[in-house]
Amino acid sequence: MNSAVDTSASATANCDDFESDFNPIHLATLSTPPRRLTPGAALLLLQQIRIVFERYVTGDPLRSNLNGNADAALKQMQRVCSPWLIRLLDRSSEWEENEETEQVVGVLSDLMAQLCGRTATAKVIRTWRFKSTELVIQEPSFSEADIGFQTWGAGVLLAQLIDEGAVNVKDKVVLELGSGTGVTGLLCAKAGAKLTILTDYHPAVLENAKENIVRNQLSSEAQVHALDWRWVASSSPTAVTSEDQFPHPPRSFELIIAADCIFEAEHAKLVPMVVDRYLSLTPKSEFIVVLPLRERWKVEFADFESNMLQRFRLEEKKHLNREEDPNMDYIMLIYRR
Ligand SMILES: C[S@@+](CC[C@H](N)C(=O)[O-])C[C@H]1O[C@@H](n2cnc3c(N)ncnc32)[C@H](O)[C@@H]1O
């Protein structure tokens, strides 16, 4: 297991000295064309670039407190790394086509997108390749969709587990909370769920998810509805559902999923209430959630776990990592009534 990024160090880091995080070999490599580089050697340097990027700029606005310096650090990283990354992309076309090359190109493309400053860019369309299928996902801009602007690692991880059959959605009616761009819910739809309802609270995120359903030709298998967790908390458990909120009756879902849904103190209280409202009473009904273990939200995660245990039984707890994101630890929790 990889250790989590030390965000307290990030918070005090000075972007003027970030080049010292590269050793002389890294810097020498970055200043010479990657003509003879093997995929393996390229991957090592790409991983170091990512560590430095996360420490000073961060691709994850929920992890960093560095907002004041992040822009300056991003510019410096663009100056030091971008020309080399572009040449590496060029060089990669000469490598043998195999799994290692595919992995390096994946990391490289991610890094280039992040160095462009994803939070500052307009919509992008990305293709996510899973073992058995692929999804084409549009990500809106940060200015229009706030935190739902990108596809988050936890969402991709849960989608991978579904794709690989580790999480079974076949023939189930699935509710996704805080679905963002929709990668996880749409994977459920592809993996044989009877019906998947993607929900979020943000109008631009919901609109974008609808477009992603159409883009992936999943209109018969998936739907989008507004479901604001705060609405659930402020309405009575038997409240009549409404078109503009959520047209499904309480306790009507045998599987509820969520990824990266705890990043404000109130979420720790709200999400368990939403699950309690909509999870069916049958004993096999499950809530499956994948969370990135961000140091910054440690207290909220602990609150969330304790609030869940007041209503549900913890069936399974598993630590996970993503190859593409070695500095972040994830956790999958499965609850039943
Ligand atoms: C970090 S993103 C994760 C998105 C997606 N699950 C993924 O992994 O890519 C959190 C999502 O929760 C949604 N969200 C935040 N507060 C919410 C609320 N009160 N009700 C419903 N959704 C909410 C945001 O709009 C955003 O799409």
The ligand as an SDF file (V2000), in Angstrom:
LIG
                    3D

 27 29  0  0  0  0  0  0  0  0999 V2000
  -16.0630   14.7350   -5.7220 C   0  0  0  0  0  0  0  0  0  0  0  0
  -17.4330   14.6880   -6.7680 S   0  0  0  0  0  0  0  0  0  0  0  0
  -17.5340   12.9660   -7.1800 C   0  0  0  0  0  0  0  0  0  0  0  0
  -18.3120   12.7260   -8.4470 C   0  0  0  0  0  0  0  0  0  0  0  0
  -18.3580   11.2880   -8.9280 C   0  0  0  0  0  0  0  0  0  0  0  0
  -18.9670   10.4110   -7.9560 N   0  0  0  0  0  0  0  0  0  0  0  0
  -16.9550   10.7970   -9.2760 C   0  0  0  0  0  0  0  0  0  0  0  0
  -16.3950   10.0030   -8.4820 O   0  0  0  0  0  0  0  0  0  0  0  0
  -16.4130   11.2040  -10.3240 O   0  0  0  0  0  0  0  0  0  0  0  0
  -18.8020   14.8860   -5.6620 C   0  0  0  0  0  0  0  0  0  0  0  0
  -20.1610   15.0240   -6.3260 C   0  0  0  0  0  0  0  0  0  0  0  0
  -21.1440   15.1910   -5.3030 O   0  0  0  0  0  0  0  0  0  0  0  0
  -22.0680   16.1640   -5.7140 C   0  0  0  0  0  0  0  0  0  0  0  0
  -22.6880   16.7820   -4.5140 N   0  0  0  0  0  0  0  0  0  0  0  0
  -22.1570   17.6390   -3.6400 C   0  0  0  0  0  0  0  0  0  0  0  0
  -23.0490   18.0210   -2.7080 N   0  0  0  0  0  0  0  0  0  0  0  0
  -24.2090   17.3620   -3.0100 C   0  0  0  0  0  0  0  0  0  0  0  0
  -25.5190   17.3560   -2.4420 C   0  0  0  0  0  0  0  0  0  0  0  0
  -25.8320   18.1330   -1.3860 N   0  0  0  0  0  0  0  0  0  0  0  0
  -26.4630   16.5750   -3.0050 N   0  0  0  0  0  0  0  0  0  0  0  0
  -26.1690   15.8150   -4.0890 C   0  0  0  0  0  0  0  0  0  0  0  0
  -24.9520   15.7950   -4.6870 N   0  0  0  0  0  0  0  0  0  0  0  0
  -23.9760   16.5570   -4.1550 C   0  0  0  0  0  0  0  0  0  0  0  0
  -21.2220   17.1650   -6.5120 C   0  0  0  0  0  0  0  0  0  0  0  0
  -21.9960   17.9490   -7.4050 O   0  0  0  0  0  0  0  0  0  0  0  0
  -20.2700   16.2290   -7.2420 C   0  0  0  0  0  0  0  0  0  0  0  0
  -20.7690   15.8330   -8.4890 O   0  0  0  0  0  0  0  0  0  0  0  0
  1  2  1  0
  2  3  1  0
  2 10  1  0
  3  4  1  0
  4  5  1  0
  5  6  1  0
  5  7  1  0
  7  8  2  0
  7  9  1  0
 10 11  1  0
 11 12  1  0
 11 26  1  0
 12 13  1  0
 13 14  1  0
 13 24  1  0
 14 15  1  0
 14 23  1  0
 15 16  2  0
 16 17  1  0
 17 18  1  0
 17 23  2  0
 18 19  1  0
 18 20  2  0
 20 21  1  0
 21 22  2  0
 22 23  1  0
 24 25  1  0
 24 26  1  0
 26 27  1  0
M  CHG  2   2   1   9  -1
M  END
$$$$
